Amino acid sequence: MTKKNKASVNIISISVGQILSILISFFSVSLTARFLGVKDYGTFNYLLSIVLIASRISDLGLSNIIFRETSKNTNGFLDLNVGLTIRMISFTLVAIILNIIIRFLNFDLEGTLLVNIFFLSTIFSARFMIIRDLLDIPLKVNLNMFYSNLFAVLDSLIFLVMIILMPSFQGGIKYVVLAYVFSNIPGFVLVQIYIRKKYLFNFNFSLYRATWLIKQSLPLAGFLILISIFNQVDIFLLTYLDSEHATGIYSVASRLIIPLAILPTAMATTFFPKIVDNFQNKKDNSEIYNLINKILFSFSISMALVLTFKAKAIIILIFGSQYEAAYSPSIFLVWSCVFLFFSYVSLDFFTASNKQIYNLLFALIMVILSIILLIIFIPQYSFYAAGVIKLVVSLIGAGFVMYNLNKIGLKIYFLDKKIILWFLICLTLLYLISYLPLFLYLILSPISIILITIKTHFFKKEELFILLQKINMEHLTEKISKW
């Protein structure tokens, strides 16, 4: 298979795999929220927020550095082995520190046990950055993410089945946590077997170049810890400054937005080796940078518009009327994705150009602003404040990223009059369609956006060619550009 075909298959398999995983997880989350109720669901997400932050601390920012170095293919899987060794050591140390901290948070015996079981699942889960993401690196480098995504879908399916059976076992939070751990073990085992057979990878305990890797990763480690705090601090502070009920409402809004991460993840994984190669050979990355952002901009804006006009109906349909109040923060959260996607893609370019310090500064600004604003406004405005603050801080972060792009030789030119026209037409048409019943709206709105995108020639002919080339359909370029 040619490199072009491999890239096409890779981006399709990542997108399809993640779509399936997220769709399955969507049902799981919906059922979990319904079965647990608002307060217990808030408690569950509070525990999850603590575990997510702890997992990022043990991450140490190694993944992108090892991905970058393995893409260069300088020493085979030596850096991967070192990374796995460091992660296992850091996981143990963080587990000890975590247990000390939760004692100061006045956790009872059951809460302590649940946090530890939850943290154990980070080893097996593809959703956490401990071991599984490192095991995926040989697949990422070789543009072969099909099996990784297949195993992730298997994880999601097992979890869904266990959640469906939850009422039969009269399960509560303990059942959900245990189901989460168990469901990730089969995929964890299968990915190890696959990379051992396909790429002859065998783990060997090694600390060779560990100091160098950690030194390279420290800015990213700080970034990942801070960005995890940014993503979870609203849930954490809502529990402390308001209530588990408020956390449950806000968590539903947050969970509704998570599926939007499908496309950015797929594109970043597929294009990262090429971006690294361009920087290494002093080639201009501006074209690929602007094309990626243009795709993400159209995707995030489209999803934001679709949700905005029917947020309340969508929330009630998926999670039930008890979560109706989540519609308001969900609107602010979905619009924050427009700026977050731009920022996160730009940060990958900073990493590829060995300028990770900007990632750290970006995350530091986001966390400091978020904590200050949340502490000030949550007591009075509850989860409404959390949604607004996420949007405001995301906009400020995007401004910081934009200001520093010229330092790595990138120029922004994807924002033009054509995009503004596209946005205004989509906004007007979706507003009119929103008067229709929900199911008809959900069918017509994406069709309308696609037609508007084609008719306004949102993508230039050469951009359209590059996009279609990724899925081996470049022969349609001329036909689509004439519509």
Secondary structure, 3 states (H helix, E strand, C coil): CCHHHHHHHHHHHHHHHHHHHHHHHHHHHHHHHHHHHHHHHHHHHHHHHHHHHHHHHHHCCHHHHHHHHHHHCCCCCHHHHHHHHHHHHHHHHHHHHHHHHHHHCCCCHHHHHHHHHHHHHHHHCCCCCCCHHHHCHHHHHCCCCHHHHHHHHHHHHHHHHHHHCHHHHCCCHHHHHHHHHHHHHHHHHHHHHHHHHHHCCCCCCCCCCHHHHHHHHHHHHHHHHHHHHHHHHHHHHHHHHCCHHHHHHHHHHHHHHHHHHHHHHHHHHHHHHHHHHHHHCCCCCHHHHHHHHHHHHHHHHHHHHHHHHCHHHHHHHHHCHHHHHHHHHHHHHHHHHHHHHHHHHHHHHHHHCCCCHHHHHHHHHHHHHHHHHHHHHHHHHHHHHHHHHHHHHHHHHHHHHHHHHHHHCCCCCCCCHHHHHHHHHHHHHHHHHCCCCHHHHHHHHHHHHHHHHHHCCCCCHHHHHHHHHCCCCHHHHHHHHCC
